[in-house]
Amino acid sequence: MVMQADASLLMEQFLATRSPDVREQLVLQSIPLVHYMLGRLGIGQEIGSEYEDLVHQGLLGLIDAVDRFDPKHGTRFSTYAAVRVRGKVLDYLRQSDFMSRSCRKRVRAIEKAVADLWMAHRREPTEEEIAAHLGVSQDDVSRGLIDAGVVMLSLDASVEYEQEEDGSLHERLVDDKQVNPSAIFEDEDLKQQIIAGLRKLSQREQLLLSLYYYEGLTFKEIGKVMEITESRVCQLHTRAIYNLKQAVKYE
């Protein structure tokens, strides 16, 4: 996690004193985390002024994390802050409805096509098969995968295609007061389903998901490792998540 080594020490000071000065210093010290999380979402400065708007939202999430962090839950501040920053950015993107109606329609059509093809063949479909199923060009499919992007889908989102509930798995399982044993069981069961589903994906998709979720690389960094463009990483990530959702269903 991209944070200065002494952020934890600052947090200890803030928890002990609730000093406004220490609070401000902790927020400033943790600003790189905001840029890191935007990079993890595939959002770069090339989008222009909107990037600064998203940085601002991330900072609001960071400030909220500083004010609400409780070490009694056994979570590191950097982990808690990352979830808060990411959640704030995603909430803003949902509320601002940054995708046009036509883009959203294309994204949903592709996701449904993937589900239909999994049901028919019990394997991940190629982009050519998705395009043929929809009666569109491969370029249209590629644009749809970019439109979806990681800000709309992620590994910690619900794996049920039909479920429309917003929020991540973390948000649905967390209990601010106590640990819920049934939630822990469900979470562990979900992990096993995901592991089994991952085995059904291509080696390329397995590598990409491993680099993103386990190694913590950004799309740009993954592109360098896999020798493909950042936009192609975005496409493959979205397709991998679509496929993983369906693979879990048929496990």
C-alpha positions, 0 to 999 in steps of 0.5 A, a space after each residue: 500500500 502506498 503510504 508513508 511508513 510513519 502514518 501508523 504512528 501519526 494515527 496513534 498520536 491522533 487517537 490519543 490526542 484528537 489533535 486537529 494538527 495531527 489529523 491534518 498531518 495524517 491526511 496530508 501524509 496519506 494523500 498518495 493513497 488516493 492517487 494509488 487507489 485511482 490508479 487501481 481503478 484504472 483512472 489516470 490524469 489523462 481524463 482531465 479535470 474530472 481526475 481532480 474531482 475524483 481526487 477530491 472525492 477520494 480525499 473526502 473518503 480519506 478524511 472519513 477514514 481518519 475520523 472513523 478508524 477504530 483499531 479495536 476491529 483489528 484492521 490496519 489504517 491503510 487497509 481501512 482507508 483504502 476501502 473508504 477512499 475506493 467506496 467514496 470514488 465509486 459512490 460518486 461515479 454511480 451518482 454522477 451517472 458518468 455513462 451515457 444510456 447507450 453505453 450502459 445499454 451496451 455494457 448490459 448487453 455484453 454482460 448478458 451475452 457472456 451469461 447466455 454463452 456460459 449457459 450454452 457452452 459451460 466455458 468462457 466465450 471469446 470476444 468473437 463469440 460475444 460479437 456474433 451472439 450480439 450481431 455486432 462488431 468486435 470493436 463494439 464489444 471492445 468499446 463495451 468492455 472499456 465502458 464497463 471498466 473496473 469502476 463498475 465491476 470488481 472481484 469484491 462485488 456480488 457474484 450473482 448476476 441477477 442481484 442489483 444490490 449496490 455495495 461491495 462484499 466488504 460493505 455487506 458483510 461488515 458489522 461495526 459492533 461484532 463479528 457475524 459468524 454466519 457472514 464469515 462462513 459465507 465469506 469463506 464459502 465464497 472464497 472457495 467458489 472464486 478459487 474454483 471459478 478461477 481455475 476455469 479461466 484462461 491462463 492470461 485472465 488468471 495472470 491478470 487477476 493475480 497481478 491486480 488483486 494479489 500483487 496490487 498492480 495498477 492497470 498501467 503496471 499490468 500492461 507493462 508486465 503483459 506487454 499490452 496497452 492499459 486500455 487492453 488491460 481494462 478490457 481483459 479485466 472486465 471480461 475476466 470478471 464477467 467470466 468469473 461470475 459465470 464460472 462461479 455459478 456453474 461450479 
